[in-house]
Amino acid sequence: MRNIIYYLSVLLIVFSGCNSSDKEASKEKMSFAFLTDIHLNMNENNCFEGLQHALAKAGEIGVDFIMTGGDNCDIDILKEDSVTAHKLYSRFAMQIKQAPVPVYPAIGNHDRYWAVDEGHQLFNDGLFESYMERKSYYSFNKENWHFIVLNTANSVVDSVQKQWLKKDLNQLKPNTPIIVVVHVPFLTVYYPALKGKYTAADTFHNFKEIWDLFKGHDLRLVLQGHQHLYEEIKVLNTQFITAGAVSASWWGGAYHGTEEGFLKVSIDVNDKISWEYVDYGWKVNKNQDSE
């Protein structure tokens, strides 16, 4: 009888230890939301209300901060309409300042501004930088993780940005886990999946050159936008996720089955990453025309 009690006690201790270990492993260190392709505009589609729903949902699920993946505002198509461009960015800047948690924005191709002469401080990515009060590429640290936001809006990482990236990476310890955010992707199968062919528009032009800069570093995750589809690609120990779109089909409903949503990324105490696509429950305005 004593032996039976002894063995039962040992088993209880073992199983209790396993449960405790499992709980500790799943304990969250931090989490954030990745909201890409918002496409704010002045059409009658309630897009600003939609963004507010997405920001509120991110706050409700308890993320520590928010990152955007570009195409925040549809500026490039406005051409000389500077009044609307400033109005859109002003409203966007106000919304993210009032968000429940800090927001770290990225620039997309539609965020570029052409209503001034080349060389003007607001030209191209200058309007984004003015309202976002930061450069269009930058980095920051959270816990022991390093986050890098790159500007791929012009479908290339230019020489100035490349030199900045080299310097930024050189300051890191080799084992520092890294997450990168871009708009135009490093890797995607968008055109092969939808059109049956590879095109030059699949990625930004010098993606391999920039990717190679991360050799010797712990690049864990690349978050991408631009395509409005949800896709996952795991290669060379790096996870690439194209995270759908807050606007889905430009506020006209689901895009090839990808609903309006955003990505929630969680990092546990053992630096393991997990993620889920969050449909924030947006309903299309029935009075609008789908694009």
Backbone hydrogen bonds in HBPLUS format (Angstrom, degrees):
<---DONOR---> <-ACCEPTOR-->    atom                        ^
c    i                          cat <-CA-CA->   ^        H-A-AA   ^      H-
h    n   atom  resd res      DA  || num        DHA   H-A  angle D-A-AA Bond
n    s   type  num  typ     dist DA aas  dist angle  dist       angle   num
A0005-ILE N   A0001-MET O   3.01 MM   4  6.32 164.1  2.03 153.3 157.1     1
A0006-TYR N   A0002-ARG O   2.85 MM   4  6.08 154.4  1.92 148.4 156.4     2
A0007-TYR N   A0003-ASN O   2.91 MM   4  6.17 166.6  1.93 155.7 157.8     3
A0008-LEU N   A0004-ILE O   2.95 MM   4  6.14 160.1  1.99 151.2 157.0     4
A0009-SER N   A0005-ILE O   2.95 MM   4  6.12 149.2  2.05 143.4 151.7     5
A0010-VAL N   A0006-TYR O   2.97 MM   4  6.30 154.4  2.04 150.0 156.9     6
A0011-LEU N   A0007-TYR O   2.95 MM   4  6.20 165.4  1.97 151.5 155.2     7
A0012-LEU N   A0008-LEU O   2.98 MM   4  6.12 153.6  2.05 142.9 150.2     8
A0013-ILE N   A0009-SER O   3.02 MM   4  6.27 155.6  2.08 147.1 153.0     9
A0014-VAL N   A0010-VAL O   2.91 MM   4  6.20 161.6  1.95 154.2 159.3    10
A0015-PHE N   A0011-LEU O   2.89 MM   4  6.08 172.2  1.90 155.0 156.8    11
A0016-SER N   A0012-LEU O   2.88 MM   4  5.94 152.5  1.96 141.7 150.2    12
A0017-GLY N   A0013-ILE O   2.87 MM   4  6.02 152.0  1.95 144.4 152.2    13
A0018-CYS N   A0014-VAL O   2.94 MM   4  6.27 152.7  2.01 148.3 155.9    14
A0019-ASN N   A0015-PHE O   2.98 MM   4  6.20 164.1  2.01 150.1 153.6    15
A0020-SER N   A0016-SER O   2.98 MM   4  6.16 159.5  2.02 146.7 152.5    16
A0021-SER N   A0017-GLY O   2.92 MM   4  6.10 157.2  1.97 146.8 153.1    17
A0022-ASP N   A0018-CYS O   2.85 MM   4  6.07 158.6  1.90 151.8 157.7    18
A0023-LYS N   A0019-ASN O   2.96 MM   4  6.17 159.3  2.01 148.4 153.6    19
A0024-GLU N   A0020-SER O   2.98 MM   4  6.19 154.7  2.04 144.7 151.9    20
A0025-ALA N   A0021-SER O   2.87 MM   4  6.10 154.5  1.93 149.3 156.3    21
A0026-SER N   A0022-ASP O   3.05 MM   4  6.27 143.4  2.19 143.1 152.3    22
A0027-LYS N   A0024-GLU O   3.23 MM   3  5.15 155.7  2.29  99.1 106.3    23
A0269-VAL N   A0027-LYS O   2.94 MM 242  5.93 138.7  2.11 165.5 171.7    24
A0029-LYS N   A0267-ILE O   2.69 MM 238  5.63 153.6  1.76 141.4 150.9    25
A0030-MET N   A0267-ILE O   3.19 MM 237  5.50 156.0  2.25 147.6 153.0    26
A0267-ILE N   A0030-MET O   2.88 MM 237  5.50 159.8  1.92 177.2 172.5    27
A0064-ASP N   A0031-SER O   2.76 MM  33  5.64 165.7  1.78 140.7 144.3    28
A0032-PHE N   A0265-VAL O   2.90 MM 233  5.44 153.1  1.97 150.8 159.8    29
A0265-VAL N   A0032-PHE O   2.85 MM 233  5.44 174.1  1.85 172.1 172.9    30
A0033-ALA N   A0065-PHE O   3.09 MM  32  6.63 151.5  2.18 146.3 153.6    31
A0067-MET N   A0033-ALA O   2.76 MM  34  6.18 161.3  1.80 166.0 172.5    32
A0034-PHE N   A0263-LEU O   2.75 MM 229  5.05 158.9  1.79 150.8 157.8    33
A0263-LEU N   A0034-PHE O   3.13 MM 229  5.05 164.5  2.16 143.8 141.7    34
A0035-LEU N   A0067-MET O   2.79 MM  32  6.19 158.1  1.84 163.6 164.6    35
A0069-GLY N   A0035-LEU O   2.94 MM  34  6.09 138.4  2.12 126.0 129.9    36
A0246-VAL N   A0036-THR O   2.88 MM 210  6.00 163.2  1.91 173.0 178.0    37
A0037-ASP N   A0070-GLY O   3.02 MM  33  5.80 143.9  2.15 161.2 171.6    38
A0247-SER N   A0037-ASP O   3.27 MM 210  6.36 155.7  2.33 150.1 148.7    39
A0038-ILE N   A0071-ASP O   3.06 MM  33  6.12 115.7  2.49 124.5 141.0    40
A0039-HIS N   A0071-ASP O   2.85 MM  32  5.60 170.9  1.86 154.3 155.5    41
A0040-LEU N   A0072-ASN O   2.92 MM  32  6.16 173.4  1.93 134.5 136.7    42
A0074-ASP N   A0040-LEU O   2.97 MM  34  5.96 172.1  1.98 162.4 159.7    43
A0050-GLY N   A0046-ASN O   2.92 MM   4  6.25 149.7  2.01 147.5 157.3    44
A0051-LEU N   A0047-CYS O   2.89 MM   4  6.23 157.0  1.95 151.3 155.8    45
A0052-GLN N   A0048-PHE O   3.02 MM   4  6.23 155.3  2.09 140.0 147.0    46
A0053-HIS N   A0049-GLU O   2.98 MM   4  6.30 150.2  2.07 147.0 154.5    47
A0054-ALA N   A0050-GLY O   3.05 MM   4  6.40 156.6  2.10 149.1 155.1    48
A0055-LEU N   A0051-LEU O   2.87 MM   4  6.16 163.2  1.90 159.5 163.4    49
A0056-ALA N   A0052-GLN O   2.93 MM   4  6.04 160.0  1.97 146.1 152.1    50
A0057-LYS N   A0053-HIS O   2.88 MM   4  6.07 156.3  1.94 148.1 154.9    51
A0058-ALA N   A0054-ALA O   2.99 MM   4  6.22 155.5  2.05 146.6 152.9    52
A0059-GLY N   A0055-LEU O   3.07 MM   4  6.38 151.0  2.15 143.9 151.6    53
A0060-GLU N   A0056-ALA O   2.87 MM   4  6.18 151.2  1.96 147.7 156.4    54
A0061-ILE N   A0057-LYS O   3.05 MM   4  6.32 150.0  2.14 151.5 157.5    55
A0063-VAL N   A0058-ALA O   3.46 MM   5  6.17 172.6  2.46 165.7 163.6    56
A0062-GLY N   A0059-GLY O   3.14 MM   3  5.27 157.4  2.19 104.1 110.4    57
A0066-ILE N   A0102-PRO O   2.86 MM  36  6.20 156.1  1.91 159.6 166.5    58
A0104-TYR N   A0066-ILE O   2.74 MM  38  6.16 155.6  1.80 149.8 157.7    59
A0068-THR N   A0104-TYR O   3.02 MM  36  6.38 151.3  2.10 138.3 140.4    60
A0075-ILE N   A0073-CYS O   2.98 MM   2  5.66 124.0  2.30 110.1  93.9    61
A0075-ILE N   A0110-HIS O   2.79 MM  35  5.65 150.7  1.87 157.6 163.9    62
A0078-LEU N   A0075-ILE O   2.95 MM   3  5.52 161.9  1.98 121.2 127.3    63
A0076-ASP N   A0110-HIS O   3.12 MM  34  5.09 159.7  2.17 127.1 132.4    64
A0081-ASP N   A0078-LEU O   3.01 MM   3  5.29 170.1  2.02 128.0 130.1    65
A0082-SER N   A0080-GLU O   2.85 MM   2  5.65 127.0  2.14 112.3  96.1    66
A0085-ALA N   A0081-ASP O   3.32 MM   4  6.53 160.0  2.36 143.3 149.2    67
A0086-HIS N   A0082-SER O   2.96 MM   4  6.14 165.7  1.98 153.7 155.6    68
A0087-LYS N   A0083-VAL O   3.01 MM   4  6.18 153.0  2.08 144.0 152.4    69
A0088-LEU N   A0084-THR O   2.86 MM   4  6.07 161.0  1.90 156.1 159.6    70
A0089-TYR N   A0085-ALA O   3.12 MM   4  6.36 169.1  2.14 150.7 153.4    71
A0090-SER N   A0086-HIS O   2.85 MM   4  5.88 151.6  1.93 144.6 153.0    72
A0091-ARG N   A0087-LYS O   3.07 MM   4  6.24 160.4  2.11 146.8 151.1    73
A0092-PHE N   A0088-LEU O   2.95 MM   4  6.18 159.8  1.99 149.7 156.0    74
A0093-ALA N   A0089-TYR O   2.84 MM   4  5.91 165.4  1.86 147.1 151.5    75
A0094-MET N   A0090-SER O   3.05 MM   4  6.22 153.3  2.12 141.8 148.9    76
A0095-GLN N   A0091-ARG O   2.99 MM   4  6.23 156.3  2.05 146.8 153.0    77
A0096-ILE N   A0092-PHE O   3.05 MM   4  6.36 164.9  2.07 159.5 162.1    78
A0097-LYS N   A0093-ALA O   3.09 MM   4  6.18 144.9  2.22 140.3 149.9    79
A0098-GLN N   A0094-MET O   3.11 MM   4  6.28 137.9  2.29 140.6 151.1    80
A0098-GLN N   A0095-GLN O   3.19 MM   3  5.17 128.9  2.47  93.1 106.3    81
A0099-ALA N   A0096-ILE O   3.31 MM   3  4.86 160.0  2.35  92.3  97.7    82
A0111-ASP N   A0108-GLY O   3.01 MM   3  5.29 153.7  2.08 109.1 117.5    83
A0113-TYR N   A0124-ASN O   2.89 MM  11  4.64 154.5  1.95 119.2 126.7    84
A0124-ASN N   A0113-TYR O   2.76 MM  11  4.64 144.3  1.89 158.8 148.4    85
A0120-HIS N   A0117-ASP O   2.99 MM   3  5.68 161.4  2.02 140.1 143.2    86
A0123-PHE N   A0120-HIS O   3.07 MM   3  5.31 160.5  2.11 112.1 118.3    87
A0126-GLY N   A0123-PHE O   3.00 MM   3  5.15 163.7  2.03 120.1 124.3    88
A0129-GLU N   A0125-ASP O   3.09 MM   4  6.35 165.0  2.11 151.4 155.6    89
A0130-SER N   A0126-GLY O   2.91 MM   4  6.05 148.0  2.01 142.5 151.3    90
A0131-TYR N   A0127-LEU O   3.09 MM   4  6.34 170.0  2.10 158.1 158.0    91
A0132-MET N   A0128-PHE O   2.83 MM   4  5.80 157.9  1.88 155.8 163.2    92
A0133-GLU N   A0129-GLU O   2.93 MM   4  5.47 119.5  2.30 127.7 138.3    93
A0138-TYR N   A0149-VAL O   3.02 MM  11  5.39 146.0  2.14 139.8 150.4    94
A0149-VAL N   A0138-TYR O   2.84 MM  11  5.39 174.7  1.85 167.7 169.2    95
A0140-PHE N   A0147-PHE O   2.96 MM   7  5.34 150.4  2.05 144.1 151.9    96
A0147-PHE N   A0140-PHE O   2.82 MM   7  5.34 175.6  1.82 176.5 175.1    97
A0142-LYS N   A0145-TRP O   3.01 MM   3  5.31 156.9  2.07 142.4 149.8    98
A0145-TRP N   A0142-LYS O   2.81 MM   3  5.31 158.6  1.85 143.6 144.2    99
A0146-HIS N   A0177-PRO O   2.96 MM  31  6.30 166.3  1.98 162.3 166.8   100
A0179-ILE N   A0146-HIS O   2.97 MM  33  6.41 155.0  2.03 158.0 164.0   101
A0148-ILE N   A0179-ILE O   2.91 MM  31  6.33 157.8  1.96 157.8 164.0   102
A0181-VAL N   A0148-ILE O   2.83 MM  33  6.27 155.0  1.90 160.5 166.0   103
A0150-LEU N   A0181-VAL O   2.97 MM  31  6.23 169.5  1.98 177.0 176.2   104
A0155-SER N   A0152-THR O   2.88 MM   3  5.09 151.6  1.96 119.9 120.4   105
A0205-HIS N   A0155-SER O   2.77 MM  50  5.88 154.3  1.83 143.0 137.7   106
A0162-LYS N   A0158-ASP O   2.88 MM   4  6.06 152.7  1.95 151.8 161.0   107
A0163-GLN N   A0159-SER O   3.03 MM   4  6.19 155.7  2.10 144.3 149.0   108
A0164-TRP N   A0160-VAL O   3.10 MM   4  6.39 154.2  2.17 144.0 151.4   109
A0165-LEU N   A0161-GLN O   2.90 MM   4  6.16 155.8  1.96 148.8 155.1   110
A0166-LYS N   A0162-LYS O   2.99 MM   4  6.28 159.6  2.03 150.3 155.1   111
A0167-LYS N   A0163-GLN O   3.11 MM   4  6.34 162.7  2.15 147.0 151.1   112
A0168-ASP N   A0164-TRP O   2.90 MM   4  6.14 155.7  1.96 149.6 157.1   113
A0169-LEU N   A0165-LEU O   2.90 MM   4  6.12 163.7  1.92 156.9 160.1   114
A0170-ASN N   A0166-LYS O   2.96 MM   4  6.11 151.6  2.04 146.4 154.6   115
A0171-GLN N   A0168-ASP O   3.32 MM   3  5.54 147.0  2.44 100.3 109.2   116
A0172-LEU N   A0169-LEU O   3.04 MM   3  5.38 163.9  2.07 112.9 118.0   117
A0176-THR N   A0173-LYS O   3.00 MM   3  5.54 165.0  2.02 128.5 129.0   118
A0178-ILE N   A0218-ASP O   2.90 MM  40  5.97 150.1  1.99 160.0 155.3   119
A0220-ARG N   A0178-ILE O   2.98 MM  42  5.69 147.9  2.09 144.0 152.5   120
A0221-LEU N   A0178-ILE O   3.47 MM  43  6.89 162.6  2.50 150.1 154.6   121
A0180-VAL N   A0221-LEU O   2.91 MM  41  6.38 159.8  1.95 155.9 161.3   122
A0223-LEU N   A0180-VAL O   2.79 MM  43  6.22 163.6  1.82 164.8 168.0   123
A0182-VAL N   A0223-LEU O   2.96 MM  41  6.36 160.5  2.00 167.4 173.7   124
A0225-GLY N   A0183-HIS O   3.11 MM  42  4.64 155.8  2.17 129.5 132.1   125
A0204-PHE N   A0185-PRO O   3.08 MM  19  6.24 145.9  2.20 161.9 165.2   126
A0193-ALA N   A0189-VAL O   2.87 MM   4  5.85 155.0  1.93 148.0 155.3   127
A0194-LEU N   A0190-TYR O   2.92 MM   4  6.11 160.5  1.96 154.9 160.4   128
A0195-LYS N   A0191-TYR O   2.65 MM   4  5.03 150.7  1.73 137.2 147.3   129
A0196-GLY N   A0191-TYR O   3.00 MM   5  6.38 117.8  2.40 145.8 152.3   130
A0196-GLY N   A0192-PRO O   3.10 MM   4  4.24 131.3  2.35 100.8 110.0   131
A0202-ASP N   A0199-THR O   3.24 MM   3  5.66 167.9  2.26 113.3 115.1   132
A0207-PHE N   A0204-PHE O   3.17 MM   3  5.58 142.4  2.32 133.7 128.5   133
A0210-ILE N   A0206-ASN O   3.10 MM   4  6.41 161.7  2.14 157.2 162.3   134
A0211-TRP N   A0207-PHE O   2.80 MM   4  5.92 157.7  1.84 148.5 155.8   135
A0212-ASP N   A0208-LYS O   2.90 MM   4  6.00 155.7  1.96 146.2 152.0   136
A0213-LEU N   A0210-ILE O   3.09 MM   3  5.30 141.9  2.24 101.8 112.6   137
A0214-PHE N   A0211-TRP O   3.02 MM   3  5.71 160.9  2.06 118.5 124.4   138
A0215-LYS N   A0212-ASP O   3.13 MM   3  5.47 168.5  2.14 113.5 115.9   139
A0217-HIS N   A0214-PHE O   2.90 MM   3  5.27 148.1  2.00 138.7 138.0   140
A0239-GLN N   A0220-ARG O   2.95 MM  19  6.18 176.5  1.95 146.5 145.6   141
A0222-VAL N   A0239-GLN O   2.82 MM  17  6.22 156.9  1.87 160.0 163.1   142
A0241-ILE N   A0222-VAL O   2.93 MM  19  6.34 162.4  1.96 169.9 175.1   143
A0224-GLN N   A0241-ILE O   2.88 MM  17  6.03 161.1  1.92 156.4 155.0   144
A0243-ALA N   A0224-GLN O   3.20 MM  19  6.34 159.1  2.24 155.9 150.4   145
A0244-GLY N   A0229-LEU O   3.03 MM  15  4.39 142.2  2.18 119.9 113.5   146
A0231-GLU N   A0242-THR O   2.99 MM  11  5.15 152.2  2.07 139.5 145.6   147
A0242-THR N   A0231-GLU O   2.94 MM  11  5.15 156.2  2.00 144.8 152.4   148
A0233-ILE N   A0240-PHE O   2.83 MM   7  5.03 161.6  1.87 151.7 155.5   149
A0240-PHE N   A0233-ILE O   2.72 MM   7  5.03 169.2  1.73 161.1 163.9   150
A0235-VAL N   A0238-THR O   3.06 MM   3  5.52 163.0  2.09 156.1 155.0   151
A0238-THR N   A0235-VAL O   2.97 MM   3  5.52 161.4  2.00 119.2 125.4   152
A0248-ALA N   A0245-ALA O   3.13 MM   3  4.71 150.6  2.22  92.2 101.2   153
A0261-GLY N   A0245-ALA O   3.15 MM  16  5.96 163.0  2.18 124.7 130.0   154
A0251-TRP N   A0247-SER O   2.65 MM   4  4.69 166.4  1.67 136.1 140.6   155
A0249-SER N   A0253-GLY O   2.80 MM   4  5.41 159.1  1.84 173.8 175.9   156
A0252-GLY N   A0249-SER O   2.90 MM   3  5.06 137.6  2.08 101.3 114.6   157
A0255-TYR N   A0258-THR O   2.93 MM   3  5.05 164.7  1.95 137.3 136.2   158
A0258-THR N   A0255-TYR O   2.94 MM   3  5.05 169.3  1.95 115.9 117.6   159
A0262-PHE N   A0278-VAL O   3.01 MM  16  5.32 148.1  2.12 137.4 146.4   160
A0278-VAL N   A0262-PHE O   2.70 MM  16  5.32 172.6  1.70 175.4 172.8   161
A0264-LYS N   A0276-GLU O   2.86 MM  12  5.41 172.2  1.87 165.1 167.4   162
A0276-GLU N   A0264-LYS O   3.00 MM  12  5.41 145.0  2.13 144.6 154.9   163
A0266-SER N   A0274-SER O   2.81 MM   8  5.24 171.8  1.82 152.2 155.0   164
A0274-SER N   A0266-SER O   2.91 MM   8  5.24 155.4  1.97 151.0 155.3   165
A0268-ASP N   A0272-LYS O   3.03 MM   4  5.44 160.3  2.07 146.7 150.6   166
A0271-ASP N   A0268-ASP O   2.88 MM   3  5.21 154.1  1.95 121.4 122.0   167
A0288-GLN N   A0285-ASN O   3.10 MM   3  5.72 167.8  2.12 119.8 123.7   168
